[in-house]
């Protein structure tokens, strides 16, 4: 099964018999939660008398934080395909999208040495930047893994540096991604 998000909508207009129904239709089309959208009621609608003079309600729904909503939608689709229940919190600040994941079995999401988490971060970055005008840097974290890994790499480098000084031999580390090499 292929998961692609080629057409992420940022805004939609829906009509229905009531304002609430129109809002539900808009949320379903956008694929986001009510907290991610602002609604503008274009037409209240009216029942009329015996159906005569009835008017449908019309609302316009606009996504508030497009990068965060796109990331939430993409990741929720991925986790649904994986059969995982994961709560996703995302917020954009200064062209940086921070995504925090909560749930059981987060070890599966992290993967060996964070490989799965890095892969999800890369794919989410591609998805988010395909729907945004400006470049957005995406970081995904769960169970404070990034900070723990940072601390572990610092401790490892200090330990190997001391060993190199003591023995006078080179020390090799396991292969790392560019972010971890910089640490």
Backbone as numpy.savetxt, mean C-alpha at the origin, in Angstrom:
# Nx Ny Nz CAx CAy CAz Cx Cy Cz
-2.67 -16.96 -11.73 -3.51 -15.78 -11.73 -2.63 -14.54 -11.73
-2.90 -13.62 -12.61 -2.10 -12.41 -12.73 -2.77 -11.28 -11.97
-1.98 -10.54 -11.21 -2.50 -9.39 -10.48 -1.89 -8.14 -11.09
-2.70 -7.38 -11.76 -2.24 -6.12 -12.36 -3.21 -5.02 -12.00
-2.69 -3.84 -11.80 -3.54 -2.70 -11.51 -3.26 -1.65 -12.57
-3.79 -1.86 -13.75 -3.48 -0.98 -14.86 -4.27 0.32 -14.85
-5.50 0.26 -14.34 -6.33 1.47 -14.37 -6.89 1.76 -12.98
-6.12 2.47 -12.19 -6.55 2.88 -10.87 -7.29 4.21 -11.02
-8.55 4.22 -10.63 -9.35 5.44 -10.75 -9.10 6.35 -9.56
-9.02 7.64 -9.82 -8.81 8.63 -8.77 -10.11 9.33 -8.41
-11.09 9.25 -9.33 -12.35 9.98 -9.14 -13.43 9.27 -9.94
-14.66 9.25 -9.40 -15.78 8.68 -10.13 -17.08 9.35 -9.71
-18.04 9.31 -10.61 -19.36 9.86 -10.32 -20.39 8.74 -10.49
-21.26 8.58 -9.50 -22.25 7.51 -9.52 -23.63 8.06 -9.19
-24.64 7.44 -9.81 -26.03 7.78 -9.52 -26.75 6.52 -9.06
-27.68 6.69 -8.13 -28.48 5.58 -7.61 -29.74 6.18 -6.99
-30.59 5.32 -6.46 -31.86 5.78 -5.89 -31.66 6.61 -4.63
-30.58 6.34 -3.88 -30.29 7.13 -2.67 -28.81 7.52 -2.67
-28.47 8.48 -1.81 -27.09 8.94 -1.70 -26.21 7.81 -1.17
-26.72 7.05 -0.19 -25.94 5.94 0.37 -25.63 4.88 -0.67
-26.60 4.54 -1.49 -26.37 3.56 -2.55 -25.35 4.07 -3.56
-25.43 5.35 -3.90 -24.47 5.93 -4.85 -23.06 5.91 -4.26
-22.95 6.18 -2.95 -21.63 6.13 -2.29 -21.07 4.72 -2.33
-21.91 3.72 -2.05 -21.45 2.32 -2.07 -20.98 1.92 -3.48
-21.72 2.35 -4.49 -21.31 2.05 -5.87 -19.96 2.69 -6.20
-19.76 3.94 -5.75 -18.50 4.64 -6.01 -17.34 3.95 -5.31
-17.54 3.55 -4.04 -16.48 2.86 -3.31 -16.13 1.53 -3.97
-17.15 0.82 -4.44 -16.90 -0.46 -5.11 -16.10 -0.26 -6.39
-16.42 0.78 -7.14 -15.70 1.03 -8.39 -14.27 1.47 -8.14
-14.07 2.32 -7.12 -12.72 2.79 -6.82 -11.88 1.71 -6.15
-12.53 0.80 -5.43 -11.81 -0.28 -4.75 -11.07 0.17 -3.51
-11.59 1.21 -2.84 -10.96 1.71 -1.62 -12.01 1.80 -0.51
-11.54 2.09 0.70 -12.44 2.24 1.84 -12.97 3.66 1.93
-14.01 3.80 2.75 -14.67 5.11 2.90 -13.72 6.15 3.50
-12.75 5.71 4.30 -11.80 6.64 4.93 -10.82 7.24 3.92
-10.71 6.63 2.73 -9.77 7.08 1.71 -10.40 8.02 0.69
-11.68 8.37 0.88 -12.43 9.09 -0.16 -13.17 10.28 0.44
-13.31 11.35 -0.37 -14.24 12.43 -0.01 -15.40 12.36 -0.99
-16.58 12.65 -0.48 -17.78 12.61 -1.31 -18.34 14.01 -1.49
-18.80 14.26 -2.69 -19.52 15.50 -2.98 -20.87 15.08 -3.53
-21.94 15.52 -2.86 -23.28 15.17 -3.31 -23.70 16.16 -4.39
-23.89 15.66 -5.60 -24.29 16.50 -6.72 -25.80 16.70 -6.75
-26.52 15.63 -6.44 -27.98 15.64 -6.49 -28.48 14.78 -5.34
-29.35 15.34 -4.49 -29.89 14.61 -3.35 -30.81 13.49 -3.79
-31.56 13.70 -4.83 -32.54 12.70 -5.28 -33.87 12.93 -4.57
-34.93 12.43 -5.18 -36.27 12.57 -4.61 -37.09 11.35 -5.00
-37.97 10.94 -4.08 -38.79 9.76 -4.35 -39.96 10.09 -5.27
-40.43 11.32 -5.18 -41.58 11.70 -6.00 -42.87 11.16 -5.39
-43.98 11.39 -6.09 -45.28 10.91 -5.62 -45.73 9.80 -6.55
-45.83 8.59 -6.00 -46.19 7.41 -6.77 -45.24 7.20 -7.96
-43.97 7.54 -7.74 -42.96 7.35 -8.77 -42.87 8.48 -9.77
-43.83 9.41 -9.72 -43.82 10.54 -10.66 -42.94 11.64 -10.07
-42.01 12.10 -10.87 -41.10 13.16 -10.42 -39.92 12.63 -9.61
-39.69 11.32 -9.64 -38.57 10.73 -8.90 -37.25 11.10 -9.58
-36.24 11.41 -8.76 -34.90 11.74 -9.25 -33.88 10.87 -8.54
-32.90 10.43 -9.28 -31.82 9.65 -8.67 -30.84 10.58 -7.97
-30.18 10.04 -6.93 -29.14 10.77 -6.22 -27.83 10.60 -6.99
-26.99 11.62 -6.95 -25.72 11.58 -7.65 -24.61 12.08 -6.73
-23.50 11.32 -6.67 -22.35 11.72 -5.86 -21.07 11.61 -6.69
-20.09 12.44 -6.33 -18.76 12.35 -6.91 -17.81 11.96 -5.79
-17.06 10.87 -5.99 -16.10 10.40 -5.00 -14.70 10.65 -5.53
-13.87 11.27 -4.67 -12.49 11.58 -5.05 -11.55 10.94 -4.02
-10.53 10.23 -4.50 -9.56 9.59 -3.62 -8.68 10.67 -3.01
-8.51 10.64 -1.68 -7.73 11.65 -0.97 -6.23 11.48 -1.20
-5.68 10.35 -0.82 -4.25 10.08 -0.91 -4.06 9.00 -1.95
-3.86 9.40 -3.20 -3.81 8.45 -4.32 -2.70 7.40 -4.14
-1.46 7.78 -3.78 -0.43 6.74 -3.61 -0.80 5.72 -2.53
-1.30 6.20 -1.40 -1.66 5.30 -0.31 -2.82 4.39 -0.71
-3.81 4.94 -1.38 -4.95 4.13 -1.81 -4.53 3.10 -2.85
-3.66 3.47 -3.77 -3.18 2.54 -4.79 -2.39 1.41 -4.14
-1.55 1.74 -3.17 -0.75 0.73 -2.47 -1.66 -0.22 -1.68
-2.64 0.35 -0.98 -3.57 -0.49 -0.21 -4.32 -1.45 -1.12
-4.80 -0.95 -2.24 -5.56 -1.79 -3.16 -4.68 -2.90 -3.73
-3.48 -2.55 -4.18 -2.57 -3.53 -4.75 -2.20 -4.60 -3.72
-1.77 -4.15 -2.53 -1.35 -5.10 -1.50 -2.50 -5.97 -1.01
-3.68 -5.40 -0.88 -4.82 -6.22 -0.44 -5.14 -7.29 -1.47
-5.00 -6.98 -2.77 -5.18 -7.98 -3.82 -4.12 -9.08 -3.72
-2.87 -8.68 -3.47 -1.78 -9.66 -3.35 -2.01 -10.57 -2.15
-2.35 -9.99 -1.00 -2.55 -10.79 0.20 -3.79 -11.67 0.10
-4.81 -11.20 -0.61 -5.99 -12.05 -0.84 -5.60 -13.25 -1.69
-4.75 -13.04 -2.69 -4.29 -14.15 -3.54 -3.41 -15.11 -2.74
-2.69 -14.59 -1.74 -1.85 -15.43 -0.90 -2.66 -16.12 0.20
-3.90 -15.69 0.39 -4.73 -16.27 1.44 -4.38 -15.76 2.83
-3.86 -14.53 2.91 -3.48 -13.93 4.19 -4.41 -12.78 4.54
-4.72 -12.67 5.83 -5.48 -11.52 6.31 -4.49 -10.53 6.91
-4.31 -9.42 6.23 -3.33 -8.43 6.65 -3.99 -7.06 6.69
-3.80 -6.34 7.79 -4.28 -4.96 7.90 -3.19 -4.06 7.33
-3.58 -3.14 6.47 -2.62 -2.28 5.78 -2.88 -0.83 6.16
-1.85 -0.16 6.66 -1.93 1.27 6.94 -0.90 1.96 6.08
-1.32 2.99 5.37 -0.41 3.70 4.47 -0.66 5.19 4.55
0.42 5.96 4.47 0.32 7.41 4.47 1.47 8.00 3.66
1.17 9.07 2.93 2.18 9.74 2.12 2.57 11.05 2.78
3.89 11.28 2.86 4.39 12.54 3.39 5.67 12.89 2.65
5.71 14.06 2.02 6.89 14.54 1.29 7.39 13.52 0.25
6.49 13.04 -0.60 6.81 12.08 -1.67 7.41 10.77 -1.16
7.10 10.42 0.09 7.50 9.13 0.65 6.24 8.45 1.17
5.98 7.27 0.66 4.82 6.49 1.09 5.30 5.44 2.08
4.82 5.53 3.31 5.16 4.56 4.36 3.98 3.62 4.54
4.23 2.33 4.34 3.19 1.32 4.47 3.56 0.41 5.64
2.61 0.21 6.54 2.81 -0.66 7.70 1.82 -1.80 7.60
2.29 -3.03 7.78 1.46 -4.22 7.67 1.30 -4.86 9.04
0.07 -5.28 9.36 -0.23 -5.91 10.63 -1.02 -7.18 10.38
-0.73 -8.21 11.15 -1.49 -9.45 11.03 -0.72 -10.63 11.59
-1.31 -11.82 11.45 -0.66 -13.04 11.89 0.23 -13.55 10.76
1.18 -14.41 11.11 2.07 -15.01 10.12 2.81 -13.99 9.27
3.30 -12.93 9.88 4.04 -11.93 9.12 5.40 -12.44 8.67
5.85 -13.55 9.24 7.10 -14.16 8.80 7.04 -14.55 7.34
5.87 -14.98 6.87 5.68 -15.32 5.46 5.85 -14.07 4.60
5.32 -12.96 5.08 5.41 -11.70 4.34 6.84 -11.18 4.33
7.57 -11.38 5.42 8.97 -10.91 5.50 9.85 -11.78 4.60
9.72 -13.09 4.70 10.54 -13.99 3.89 11.94 -14.13 4.45
12.78 -14.90 3.76 14.15 -15.12 4.21 14.96 -13.84 4.03
15.50 -13.34 5.13 16.28 -12.09 5.17 15.54 -10.91 4.54
14.22 -10.94 4.58 13.43 -9.82 4.07 13.22 -9.81 2.58
13.54 -10.92 1.89 13.43 -10.95 0.44 12.00 -10.74 -0.05
11.03 -11.39 0.60 9.64 -11.25 0.18 9.16 -9.82 0.42
9.52 -9.27 1.58 9.14 -7.89 1.90 9.75 -6.91 0.89
11.00 -7.13 0.52 11.66 -6.28 -0.48 10.98 -6.40 -1.83
10.58 -7.63 -2.20 9.87 -7.84 -3.47 8.52 -7.14 -3.48
7.80 -7.24 -2.38 6.51 -6.54 -2.28 6.70 -5.04 -2.35
7.76 -4.55 -1.71 8.05 -3.12 -1.74 8.34 -2.65 -3.16
9.11 -3.43 -3.90 9.45 -3.08 -5.28 8.20 -3.07 -6.16
7.40 -4.11 -6.08 6.18 -4.19 -6.90 5.20 -3.09 -6.53
5.09 -2.79 -5.25 4.20 -1.71 -4.82 4.70 -0.38 -5.33
6.01 -0.18 -5.33 6.59 1.05 -5.86 6.26 1.21 -7.34
6.40 0.12 -8.11 6.05 0.18 -9.54 4.58 0.54 -9.73
3.72 -0.08 -8.95 2.28 0.16 -9.05 1.94 1.59 -8.70
2.45 2.06 -7.56 2.14 3.42 -7.10 2.65 4.46 -8.09
3.86 4.28 -8.58 4.43 5.27 -9.49 3.81 5.22 -10.88
3.09 4.15 -11.20 2.39 4.11 -12.49 1.11 4.95 -12.46
0.59 5.24 -11.26 -0.64 6.03 -11.16 -0.39 7.46 -10.67
0.85 7.78 -10.30 1.17 9.11 -9.78 1.99 9.91 -10.79
1.85 11.21 -10.71 2.60 12.09 -11.60 4.05 12.25 -11.17
4.28 12.44 -9.86 5.62 12.59 -9.32 6.12 11.24 -8.83
7.47 11.11 -8.70 8.04 9.88 -8.17 7.77 9.80 -6.67
7.30 8.66 -6.22 7.01 8.41 -4.81 7.92 7.27 -4.34
8.68 7.51 -3.26 9.50 6.45 -2.67 8.61 5.64 -1.74
8.63 4.33 -1.88 7.77 3.45 -1.10 8.60 2.63 -0.12
8.18 2.61 1.14 8.80 1.73 2.14 7.70 0.91 2.79
7.93 -0.39 2.88 6.97 -1.29 3.52 7.67 -1.95 4.70
6.98 -1.97 5.83 7.54 -2.57 7.04 6.45 -3.34 7.77
6.87 -4.35 8.51 5.97 -5.10 9.37 6.75 -5.56 10.59
6.09 -5.53 11.73 6.70 -5.95 13.00 8.04 -5.28 13.25
8.21 -4.06 12.79 9.43 -3.28 12.96 10.65 -4.02 12.41
10.45 -4.80 11.34 11.51 -5.62 10.77 12.67 -4.77 10.26
12.38 -3.67 9.60 13.45 -2.85 9.00 14.42 -2.35 10.07
13.91 -1.89 11.22 14.78 -1.40 12.29 15.58 -2.54 12.90
14.94 -3.69 13.10 15.64 -4.85 13.65 16.77 -5.30 12.72
16.49 -5.32 11.43 17.51 -5.72 10.44 18.66 -4.72 10.41
18.32 -3.43 10.51 19.34 -2.37 10.55 20.27 -2.60 11.74
19.70 -2.83 12.91 20.50 -3.04 14.12 21.35 -4.30 14.00
20.79 -5.37 13.41 21.53 -6.62 13.24 22.70 -6.43 12.28
22.51 -5.66 11.21 23.60 -5.42 10.25 24.72 -4.58 10.87
24.35 -3.61 11.68 25.35 -2.78 12.37 26.19 -3.66 13.31
25.49 -4.50 14.08 26.20 -5.39 15.02 27.11 -6.36 14.26
26.62 -6.91 13.16 27.41 -7.84 12.36 28.65 -7.16 11.79
28.49 -5.96 11.26 29.64 -5.26 10.66 30.68 -4.91 11.71
30.24 -4.52 12.91 31.20 -4.22 13.97 31.94 -5.47 14.42
31.21 -6.59 14.51 31.81 -7.85 14.92 32.83 -8.32 13.88
32.49 -8.24 12.60 33.41 -8.67 11.55 34.61 -7.72 11.42
34.39 -6.43 11.67 35.51 -5.48 11.63 36.51 -5.80 12.73
36.00 -6.11 13.92 36.89 -6.47 15.03 37.65 -7.76 14.71
36.95 -8.72 14.09 37.59 -9.99 13.72 38.66 -9.76 12.65
38.40 -8.87 11.69 39.36 -8.57 10.62 40.61 -7.92 11.20
40.41 -7.03 12.14 41.56 -6.36 12.78 42.37 -7.37 13.57
41.70 -8.23 14.30 42.36 -9.21 15.15 43.14 -10.25 14.33
42.53 -10.76 13.25 43.17 -11.83 12.46 44.00 -11.29 11.30
43.70 -10.07 10.85 44.41 -9.50 9.71 43.94 -10.09 8.38
42.79 -10.76 8.38 42.25 -11.36 7.17 40.97 -10.66 6.75
40.67 -10.82 5.47 39.41 -10.25 4.95 38.23 -11.03 5.50
37.12 -10.32 5.65 35.87 -10.95 6.10 34.82 -10.72 5.01
34.09 -11.77 4.69 33.05 -11.63 3.65 31.67 -11.74 4.28
30.77 -10.95 3.71 29.38 -10.98 4.17 28.52 -11.64 3.12
27.32 -12.03 3.53 26.39 -12.63 2.57 25.94 -11.58 1.56
25.44 -12.01 0.40 24.95 -11.03 -0.58 23.81 -10.19 0.02
23.82 -8.90 -0.30 22.81 -7.98 0.24 22.28 -7.09 -0.87
21.10 -6.56 -0.61 20.54 -5.59 -1.55 21.24 -4.25 -1.32
21.10 -3.29 -2.24 21.81 -2.01 -2.11 21.52 -1.27 -0.81
20.28 -1.33 -0.34 19.92 -0.63 0.91 20.72 -1.19 2.08
20.80 -2.53 2.14 21.54 -3.16 3.25 23.04 -2.94 3.11
23.57 -2.90 1.91 25.00 -2.63 1.73 25.35 -1.22 2.22
24.47 -0.27 2.01 24.73 1.09 2.48 24.81 1.14 4.00
23.99 0.36 4.66 24.02 0.31 6.14 25.39 -0.19 6.58
